């Protein structure tokens, strides 16, 4: 607050015209005399980085064998549990996606595949976490391929022999001569060809596809396998979506693969020209900047691609990690792989998707979620600016609940109805993703001034050469702080943003010589350089 001008005491006469204080008006005096605000007059600043205040993944909502793996991986890698938990859901969706549906009410079913993104900065040990949570998927896939090799070879040999018989009959029919009964040969050819076509060579089992697959090839692979997952510790898949292999984005397979809408594949192969209910799961851990790039892809928001993802944006533990940590217990890792393998083997050979209903109590819980969400979609409410994403939130909650249900009961009656408690746990996870999604959509739409403000804030926090910290700055000081700035106009939006967030306060200025306005002085929040609170250890 401004420093009050000295006032004469009642015992003393007012100073004459020659005194210093009488030479300045109130504004000029405030500009010349530094303010003496106490630290308590400043409110806590609002973080520029929304992820600093976001909730941590509610690991207690996960099945025990999944939670124990998530907590062990987070401890060993010294990373937030959010990343391991998100990739655990991706692993469950890889096993179940498209093979099991949840029916909320007659006519409303949800598949169990998910699109999941956990964005973290470089050096966050994403690859280590990704490997710990997904390597069992790849090992199970390799085992399935090995086990199927003999069956595939036998079926292919039988088909080749049947097709060779067709070729031999065709060769006889082509021979010249009048003694050949071509009508009889034609009947034999038709019979042999039908026999050959009845022999089905099973495709090599696949659970996953590479992250740089073209949209056309992905469409073909879904036509063959129907249920697949694209898992990656990086953001290459988003480059593919943006049009790496074409002149423009090809979103169709990613839109339909989430919902299970009919796909056409006849441009690639005759093997399966169409596929009903394709189920694509996506689980990636890119850098936050990749999400900004995805937001700029033409059609990504308008056509609903961004609305299909569940986003996590946890803070980095860099600077607060312990050097020596406990390794992942063998029994924990073993239980995770064994249960995941059991889930895959239980579901992969299902001839048709199995529908799991909800109990009446679970249906009521879903109805409560719908009512609560409807209020949040009203103007000026938290989700009003991401209505497309929020419109899929209840469906995503049910998908998560179905995965929790399958993981809970993988060996004890997974076909039973989903219970109300499972919906409640899924809602906890959905609330977590809602908070993070709001931050991600803000990140996608972020103004460049935010990055500039963060750069200035980092500079302010650094001590000067004498070890002291700055108490006030001017715009030209901020210009000199970084090569990214060339003139005062470059820093003004960032300084204004820092003022809005409560990091700075403008000190009123008076006129300089010849009536020119003096450059503004910005007071710095007195608690800015207090020891920061480290992020919660995993």
Secondary structure as a PSIPRED ss2 file (coil, helix, strand):
# PSIPRED VFORMAT (PSIPRED V4.0)

   1 X C   1.000  0.000  0.000
   2 X C   1.000  0.000  0.000
   3 X C   1.000  0.000  0.000
   4 X C   1.000  0.000  0.000
   5 X C   1.000  0.000  0.000
   6 X C   1.000  0.000  0.000
   7 X C   1.000  0.000  0.000
   8 X C   1.000  0.000  0.000
   9 X C   1.000  0.000  0.000
  10 X C   1.000  0.000  0.000
  11 X C   1.000  0.000  0.000
  12 X C   1.000  0.000  0.000
  13 X C   1.000  0.000  0.000
  14 X C   1.000  0.000  0.000
  15 X C   1.000  0.000  0.000
  16 X C   1.000  0.000  0.000
  17 X C   1.000  0.000  0.000
  18 X C   1.000  0.000  0.000
  19 X C   1.000  0.000  0.000
  20 X C   1.000  0.000  0.000
  21 X H   0.000  1.000  0.000
  22 X H   0.000  1.000  0.000
  23 X H   0.000  1.000  0.000
  24 X C   1.000  0.000  0.000
  25 X C   1.000  0.000  0.000
  26 X H   0.000  1.000  0.000
  27 X H   0.000  1.000  0.000
  28 X H   0.000  1.000  0.000
  29 X H   0.000  1.000  0.000
  30 X H   0.000  1.000  0.000
  31 X H   0.000  1.000  0.000
  32 X H   0.000  1.000  0.000
  33 X C   1.000  0.000  0.000
  34 X C   1.000  0.000  0.000
  35 X C   1.000  0.000  0.000
  36 X C   1.000  0.000  0.000
  37 X C   1.000  0.000  0.000
  38 X C   1.000  0.000  0.000
  39 X H   0.000  1.000  0.000
  40 X H   0.000  1.000  0.000
  41 X H   0.000  1.000  0.000
  42 X C   1.000  0.000  0.000
  43 X C   1.000  0.000  0.000
  44 X C   1.000  0.000  0.000
  45 X C   1.000  0.000  0.000
  46 X C   1.000  0.000  0.000
  47 X C   1.000  0.000  0.000
  48 X C   1.000  0.000  0.000
  49 X C   1.000  0.000  0.000
  50 X H   0.000  1.000  0.000
  51 X H   0.000  1.000  0.000
  52 X H   0.000  1.000  0.000
  53 X H   0.000  1.000  0.000
  54 X C   1.000  0.000  0.000
  55 X C   1.000  0.000  0.000
  56 X C   1.000  0.000  0.000
  57 X C   1.000  0.000  0.000
  58 X C   1.000  0.000  0.000
  59 X H   0.000  1.000  0.000
  60 X H   0.000  1.000  0.000
  61 X H   0.000  1.000  0.000
  62 X C   1.000  0.000  0.000
  63 X C   1.000  0.000  0.000
  64 X H   0.000  1.000  0.000
  65 X H   0.000  1.000  0.000
  66 X H   0.000  1.000  0.000
  67 X H   0.000  1.000  0.000
  68 X H   0.000  1.000  0.000
  69 X H   0.000  1.000  0.000
  70 X H   0.000  1.000  0.000
  71 X H   0.000  1.000  0.000
  72 X H   0.000  1.000  0.000
  73 X H   0.000  1.000  0.000
  74 X H   0.000  1.000  0.000
  75 X H   0.000  1.000  0.000
  76 X H   0.000  1.000  0.000
  77 X H   0.000  1.000  0.000
  78 X C   1.000  0.000  0.000
  79 X C   1.000  0.000  0.000
  80 X C   1.000  0.000  0.000
  81 X H   0.000  1.000  0.000
  82 X H   0.000  1.000  0.000
  83 X H   0.000  1.000  0.000
  84 X H   0.000  1.000  0.000
  85 X H   0.000  1.000  0.000
  86 X H   0.000  1.000  0.000
  87 X H   0.000  1.000  0.000
  88 X H   0.000  1.000  0.000
  89 X H   0.000  1.000  0.000
  90 X H   0.000  1.000  0.000
  91 X H   0.000  1.000  0.000
  92 X H   0.000  1.000  0.000
  93 X H   0.000  1.000  0.000
  94 X H   0.000  1.000  0.000
  95 X H   0.000  1.000  0.000
  96 X H   0.000  1.000  0.000
  97 X E   0.000  0.000  1.000
  98 X C   1.000  0.000  0.000
  99 X C   1.000  0.000  0.000
 100 X E   0.000  0.000  1.000
 101 X E   0.000  0.000  1.000
 102 X E   0.000  0.000  1.000
 103 X E   0.000  0.000  1.000
 104 X E   0.000  0.000  1.000
 105 X E   0.000  0.000  1.000
 106 X C   1.000  0.000  0.000
 107 X C   1.000  0.000  0.000
 108 X E   0.000  0.000  1.000
 109 X E   0.000  0.000  1.000
 110 X E   0.000  0.000  1.000
 111 X C   1.000  0.000  0.000
 112 X C   1.000  0.000  0.000
 113 X C   1.000  0.000  0.000
 114 X C   1.000  0.000  0.000
 115 X E   0.000  0.000  1.000
 116 X E   0.000  0.000  1.000
 117 X E   0.000  0.000  1.000
 118 X E   0.000  0.000  1.000
 119 X C   1.000  0.000  0.000
 120 X C   1.000  0.000  0.000
 121 X C   1.000  0.000  0.000
 122 X C   1.000  0.000  0.000
 123 X C   1.000  0.000  0.000
 124 X C   1.000  0.000  0.000
 125 X C   1.000  0.000  0.000
 126 X H   0.000  1.000  0.000
 127 X H   0.000  1.000  0.000
 128 X H   0.000  1.000  0.000
 129 X H   0.000  1.000  0.000
 130 X H   0.000  1.000  0.000
 131 X H   0.000  1.000  0.000
 132 X H   0.000  1.000  0.000
 133 X H   0.000  1.000  0.000
 134 X H   0.000  1.000  0.000
 135 X H   0.000  1.000  0.000
 136 X H   0.000  1.000  0.000
 137 X H   0.000  1.000  0.000
 138 X H   0.000  1.000  0.000
 139 X H   0.000  1.000  0.000
 140 X H   0.000  1.000  0.000
 141 X H   0.000  1.000  0.000
 142 X H   0.000  1.000  0.000
 143 X H   0.000  1.000  0.000
 144 X H   0.000  1.000  0.000
 145 X H   0.000  1.000  0.000
 146 X H   0.000  1.000  0.000
 147 X H   0.000  1.000  0.000
 148 X H   0.000  1.000  0.000
 149 X H   0.000  1.000  0.000
 150 X H   0.000  1.000  0.000
 151 X H   0.000  1.000  0.000
 152 X H   0.000  1.000  0.000
 153 X H   0.000  1.000  0.000
 154 X H   0.000  1.000  0.000
 155 X H   0.000  1.000  0.000
 156 X H   0.000  1.000  0.000
 157 X H   0.000  1.000  0.000
 158 X H   0.000  1.000  0.000
 159 X H   0.000  1.000  0.000
 160 X H   0.000  1.000  0.000
 161 X H   0.000  1.000  0.000
 162 X H   0.000  1.000  0.000
 163 X H   0.000  1.000  0.000
 164 X H   0.000  1.000  0.000
 165 X H   0.000  1.000  0.000
 166 X H   0.000  1.000  0.000
 167 X H   0.000  1.000  0.000
 168 X H   0.000  1.000  0.000
 169 X H   0.000  1.000  0.000
 170 X H   0.000  1.000  0.000
 171 X H   0.000  1.000  0.000
 172 X H   0.000  1.000  0.000
 173 X H   0.000  1.000  0.000
 174 X H   0.000  1.000  0.000
 175 X C   1.000  0.000  0.000
 176 X C   1.000  0.000  0.000
 177 X C   1.000  0.000  0.000
 178 X C   1.000  0.000  0.000
 179 X C   1.000  0.000  0.000
 180 X C   1.000  0.000  0.000
 181 X C   1.000  0.000  0.000
 182 X H   0.000  1.000  0.000
 183 X H   0.000  1.000  0.000
 184 X H   0.000  1.000  0.000
 185 X H   0.000  1.000  0.000
 186 X H   0.000  1.000  0.000
 187 X H   0.000  1.000  0.000
 188 X H   0.000  1.000  0.000
 189 X H   0.000  1.000  0.000
 190 X H   0.000  1.000  0.000
 191 X H   0.000  1.000  0.000
 192 X H   0.000  1.000  0.000
 193 X H   0.000  1.000  0.000
 194 X H   0.000  1.000  0.000
 195 X H   0.000  1.000  0.000
 196 X H   0.000  1.000  0.000
 197 X H   0.000  1.000  0.000
 198 X H   0.000  1.000  0.000
 199 X C   1.000  0.000  0.000
 200 X C   1.000  0.000  0.000
 201 X C   1.000  0.000  0.000
 202 X C   1.000  0.000  0.000
 203 X C   1.000  0.000  0.000
 204 X C   1.000  0.000  0.000
 205 X C   1.000  0.000  0.000
 206 X C   1.000  0.000  0.000
 207 X C   1.000  0.000  0.000
 208 X E   0.000  0.000  1.000
 209 X E   0.000  0.000  1.000
 210 X C   1.000  0.000  0.000
 211 X C   1.000  0.000  0.000
 212 X C   1.000  0.000  0.000
 213 X C   1.000  0.000  0.000
 214 X C   1.000  0.000  0.000
 215 X H   0.000  1.000  0.000
 216 X H   0.000  1.000  0.000
 217 X H   0.000  1.000  0.000
 218 X H   0.000  1.000  0.000
 219 X H   0.000  1.000  0.000
 220 X H   0.000  1.000  0.000
 221 X H   0.000  1.000  0.000
 222 X H   0.000  1.000  0.000
 223 X H   0.000  1.000  0.000
 224 X H   0.000  1.000  0.000
 225 X H   0.000  1.000  0.000
 226 X C   1.000  0.000  0.000
 227 X E   0.000  0.000  1.000
 228 X E   0.000  0.000  1.000
 229 X E   0.000  0.000  1.000
 230 X E   0.000  0.000  1.000
 231 X E   0.000  0.000  1.000
 232 X E   0.000  0.000  1.000
 233 X C   1.000  0.000  0.000
 234 X C   1.000  0.000  0.000
 235 X C   1.000  0.000  0.000
 236 X H   0.000  1.000  0.000
 237 X H   0.000  1.000  0.000
 238 X H   0.000  1.000  0.000
 239 X H   0.000  1.000  0.000
 240 X H   0.000  1.000  0.000
 241 X H   0.000  1.000  0.000
 242 X H   0.000  1.000  0.000
 243 X C   1.000  0.000  0.000
 244 X C   1.000  0.000  0.000
 245 X C   1.000  0.000  0.000
 246 X C   1.000  0.000  0.000
 247 X C   1.000  0.000  0.000
 248 X C   1.000  0.000  0.000
 249 X C   1.000  0.000  0.000
 250 X C   1.000  0.000  0.000
 251 X C   1.000  0.000  0.000
 252 X H   0.000  1.000  0.000
 253 X H   0.000  1.000  0.000
 254 X H   0.000  1.000  0.000
 255 X H   0.000  1.000  0.000
 256 X H   0.000  1.000  0.000
 257 X H   0.000  1.000  0.000
 258 X H   0.000  1.000  0.000
 259 X H   0.000  1.000  0.000
 260 X C   1.000  0.000  0.000
 261 X C   1.000  0.000  0.000
 262 X C   1.000  0.000  0.000
 263 X E   0.000  0.000  1.000
 264 X E   0.000  0.000  1.000
 265 X C   1.000  0.000  0.000
 266 X C   1.000  0.000  0.000
 267 X C   1.000  0.000  0.000
 268 X C   1.000  0.000  0.000
 269 X C   1.000  0.000  0.000
 270 X C   1.000  0.000  0.000
 271 X C   1.000  0.000  0.000
 272 X C   1.000  0.000  0.000
 273 X C   1.000  0.000  0.000
 274 X E   0.000  0.000  1.000
 275 X E   0.000  0.000  1.000
 276 X C   1.000  0.000  0.000
 277 X C   1.000  0.000  0.000
 278 X C   1.000  0.000  0.000
 279 X E   0.000  0.000  1.000
 280 X E   0.000  0.000  1.000
 281 X E   0.000  0.000  1.000
 282 X E   0.000  0.000  1.000
 283 X E   0.000  0.000  1.000
 284 X E   0.000  0.000  1.000
 285 X C   1.000  0.000  0.000
 286 X C   1.000  0.000  0.000
 287 X C   1.000  0.000  0.000
 288 X H   0.000  1.000  0.000
 289 X H   0.000  1.000  0.000
 290 X H   0.000  1.000  0.000
 291 X H   0.000  1.000  0.000
 292 X H   0.000  1.000  0.000
 293 X H   0.000  1.000  0.000
 294 X H   0.000  1.000  0.000
 295 X H   0.000  1.000  0.000
 296 X C   1.000  0.000  0.000
 297 X C   1.000  0.000  0.000
 298 X C   1.000  0.000  0.000
 299 X C   1.000  0.000  0.000
 300 X C   1.000  0.000  0.000
 301 X C   1.000  0.000  0.000
 302 X C   1.000  0.000  0.000
 303 X C   1.000  0.000  0.000
 304 X C   1.000  0.000  0.000
 305 X C   1.000  0.000  0.000
 306 X H   0.000  1.000  0.000
 307 X H   0.000  1.000  0.000
 308 X H   0.000  1.000  0.000
 309 X E   0.000  0.000  1.000
 310 X E   0.000  0.000  1.000
 311 X E   0.000  0.000  1.000
 312 X E   0.000  0.000  1.000
 313 X C   1.000  0.000  0.000
 314 X C   1.000  0.000  0.000
 315 X C   1.000  0.000  0.000
 316 X C   1.000  0.000  0.000
 317 X C   1.000  0.000  0.000
 318 X C   1.000  0.000  0.000
 319 X C   1.000  0.000  0.000
 320 X C   1.000  0.000  0.000
 321 X C   1.000  0.000  0.000
 322 X C   1.000  0.000  0.000
 323 X C   1.000  0.000  0.000
 324 X C   1.000  0.000  0.000
 325 X C   1.000  0.000  0.000
 326 X C   1.000  0.000  0.000
 327 X C   1.000  0.000  0.000
 328 X C   1.000  0.000  0.000
 329 X C   1.000  0.000  0.000
 330 X H   0.000  1.000  0.000
 331 X H   0.000  1.000  0.000
 332 X H   0.000  1.000  0.000
 333 X H   0.000  1.000  0.000
 334 X H   0.000  1.000  0.000
 335 X H   0.000  1.000  0.000
 336 X H   0.000  1.000  0.000
 337 X H   0.000  1.000  0.000
 338 X H   0.000  1.000  0.000
 339 X H   0.000  1.000  0.000
 340 X H   0.000  1.000  0.000
 341 X H   0.000  1.000  0.000
 342 X H   0.000  1.000  0.000
 343 X H   0.000  1.000  0.000
 344 X H   0.000  1.000  0.000
 345 X H   0.000  1.000  0.000
 346 X H   0.000  1.000  0.000
 347 X H   0.000  1.000  0.000
 348 X C   1.000  0.000  0.000
 349 X C   1.000  0.000  0.000
 350 X C   1.000  0.000  0.000
 351 X C   1.000  0.000  0.000
 352 X C   1.000  0.000  0.000
 353 X C   1.000  0.000  0.000
 354 X E   0.000  0.000  1.000
 355 X E   0.000  0.000  1.000
 356 X E   0.000  0.000  1.000
 357 X E   0.000  0.000  1.000
 358 X E   0.000  0.000  1.000
 359 X C   1.000  0.000  0.000
 360 X H   0.000  1.000  0.000
 361 X H   0.000  1.000  0.000
 362 X H   0.000  1.000  0.000
 363 X H   0.000  1.000  0.000
 364 X H   0.000  1.000  0.000
 365 X H   0.000  1.000  0.000
 366 X H   0.000  1.000  0.000
 367 X H   0.000  1.000  0.000
 368 X H   0.000  1.000  0.000
 369 X H   0.000  1.000  0.000
 370 X H   0.000  1.000  0.000
 371 X H   0.000  1.000  0.000
 372 X H   0.000  1.000  0.000
 373 X H   0.000  1.000  0.000
 374 X H   0.000  1.000  0.000
 375 X H   0.000  1.000  0.000
 376 X H   0.000  1.000  0.000
 377 X C   1.000  0.000  0.000
 378 X C   1.000  0.000  0.000
 379 X C   1.000  0.000  0.000
 380 X C   1.000  0.000  0.000
 381 X C   1.000  0.000  0.000
 382 X C   1.000  0.000  0.000
 383 X C   1.000  0.000  0.000
 384 X H   0.000  1.000  0.000
 385 X H   0.000  1.000  0.000
 386 X H   0.000  1.000  0.000
 387 X H   0.000  1.000  0.000
 388 X H   0.000  1.000  0.000
 389 X H   0.000  1.000  0.000
 390 X H   0.000  1.000  0.000
 391 X C   1.000  0.000  0.000
 392 X C   1.000  0.000  0.000
 393 X H   0.000  1.000  0.000
 394 X H   0.000  1.000  0.000
 395 X H   0.000  1.000  0.000
 396 X H   0.000  1.000  0.000
 397 X H   0.000  1.000  0.000
 398 X H   0.000  1.000  0.000
 399 X H   0.000  1.000  0.000
 400 X H   0.000  1.000  0.000
 401 X H   0.000  1.000  0.000
 402 X H   0.000  1.000  0.000
 403 X H   0.000  1.000  0.000
 404 X H   0.000  1.000  0.000
 405 X H   0.000  1.000  0.000
 406 X H   0.000  1.000  0.000
 407 X H   0.000  1.000  0.000
 408 X H   0.000  1.000  0.000
 409 X C   1.000  0.000  0.000
 410 X C   1.000  0.000  0.000
 411 X C   1.000  0.000  0.000
 412 X C   1.000  0.000  0.000
 413 X C   1.000  0.000  0.000
 414 X C   1.000  0.000  0.000
 415 X C   1.000  0.000  0.000
 416 X C   1.000  0.000  0.000
 417 X C   1.000  0.000  0.000
 418 X E   0.000  0.000  1.000
 419 X C   1.000  0.000  0.000
 420 X H   0.000  1.000  0.000
 421 X H   0.000  1.000  0.000
 422 X H   0.000  1.000  0.000
 423 X H   0.000  1.000  0.000
 424 X H   0.000  1.000  0.000
 425 X H   0.000  1.000  0.000
 426 X H   0.000  1.000  0.000
 427 X H   0.000  1.000  0.000
 428 X H   0.000  1.000  0.000
 429 X H   0.000  1.000  0.000
 430 X H   0.000  1.000  0.000
 431 X H   0.000  1.000  0.000
 432 X H   0.000  1.000  0.000
 433 X H   0.000  1.000  0.000
 434 X H   0.000  1.000  0.000
 435 X H   0.000  1.000  0.000
 436 X H   0.000  1.000  0.000
 437 X H   0.000  1.000  0.000
 438 X H   0.000  1.000  0.000
 439 X H   0.000  1.000  0.000
 440 X H   0.000  1.000  0.000
 441 X H   0.000  1.000  0.000
 442 X H   0.000  1.000  0.000
 443 X H   0.000  1.000  0.000
 444 X H   0.000  1.000  0.000
 445 X C   1.000  0.000  0.000
 446 X C   1.000  0.000  0.000
 447 X C   1.000  0.000  0.000
 448 X H   0.000  1.000  0.000
 449 X H   0.000  1.000  0.000
 450 X H   0.000  1.000  0.000
 451 X H   0.000  1.000  0.000
 452 X H   0.000  1.000  0.000
 453 X H   0.000  1.000  0.000
 454 X H   0.000  1.000  0.000
 455 X H   0.000  1.000  0.000
 456 X H   0.000  1.000  0.000
 457 X H   0.000  1.000  0.000
 458 X H   0.000  1.000  0.000
 459 X H   0.000  1.000  0.000
 460 X H   0.000  1.000  0.000
 461 X H   0.000  1.000  0.000
 462 X C   1.000  0.000  0.000
 463 X C   1.000  0.000  0.000
 464 X C   1.000  0.000  0.000
 465 X C   1.000  0.000  0.000
 466 X C   1.000  0.000  0.000
 467 X C   1.000  0.000  0.000
 468 X C   1.000  0.000  0.000
 469 X C   1.000  0.000  0.000
 470 X C   1.000  0.000  0.000
 471 X C   1.000  0.000  0.000
 472 X E   0.000  0.000  1.000
 473 X E   0.000  0.000  1.000
 474 X E   0.000  0.000  1.000
 475 X H   0.000  1.000  0.000
 476 X H   0.000  1.000  0.000
 477 X H   0.000  1.000  0.000
 478 X H   0.000  1.000  0.000
 479 X H   0.000  1.000  0.000
 480 X H   0.000  1.000  0.000
 481 X C   1.000  0.000  0.000
 482 X C   1.000  0.000  0.000
 483 X C   1.000  0.000  0.000
 484 X C   1.000  0.000  0.000
 485 X C   1.000  0.000  0.000
 486 X C   1.000  0.000  0.000
 487 X C   1.000  0.000  0.000
 488 X H   0.000  1.000  0.000
 489 X H   0.000  1.000  0.000
 490 X H   0.000  1.000  0.000
 491 X H   0.000  1.000  0.000
 492 X H   0.000  1.000  0.000
 493 X H   0.000  1.000  0.000
 494 X H   0.000  1.000  0.000
 495 X H   0.000  1.000  0.000
 496 X H   0.000  1.000  0.000
 497 X H   0.000  1.000  0.000
 498 X H   0.000  1.000  0.000
 499 X H   0.000  1.000  0.000
 500 X H   0.000  1.000  0.000
 501 X C   1.000  0.000  0.000
 502 X C   1.000  0.000  0.000
 503 X C   1.000  0.000  0.000
 504 X E   0.000  0.000  1.000
 505 X E   0.000  0.000  1.000
 506 X E   0.000  0.000  1.000
 507 X E   0.000  0.000  1.000
 508 X C   1.000  0.000  0.000
 509 X C   1.000  0.000  0.000
 510 X C   1.000  0.000  0.000
 511 X E   0.000  0.000  1.000
 512 X C   1.000  0.000  0.000
 513 X H   0.000  1.000  0.000
 514 X H   0.000  1.000  0.000
 515 X H   0.000  1.000  0.000
 516 X C   1.000  0.000  0.000
 517 X E   0.000  0.000  1.000
 518 X C   1.000  0.000  0.000
 519 X C   1.000  0.000  0.000
 520 X C   1.000  0.000  0.000
 521 X E   0.000  0.000  1.000
 522 X E   0.000  0.000  1.000
 523 X E   0.000  0.000  1.000
 524 X E   0.000  0.000  1.000
 525 X C   1.000  0.000  0.000
 526 X C   1.000  0.000  0.000
 527 X C   1.000  0.000  0.000
 528 X C   1.000  0.000  0.000
 529 X C   1.000  0.000  0.000
 530 X C   1.000  0.000  0.000
 531 X C   1.000  0.000  0.000
 532 X C   1.000  0.000  0.000
 533 X C   1.000  0.000  0.000
 534 X C   1.000  0.000  0.000
 535 X C   1.000  0.000  0.000
 536 X C   1.000  0.000  0.000
 537 X C   1.000  0.000  0.000
 538 X C   1.000  0.000  0.000
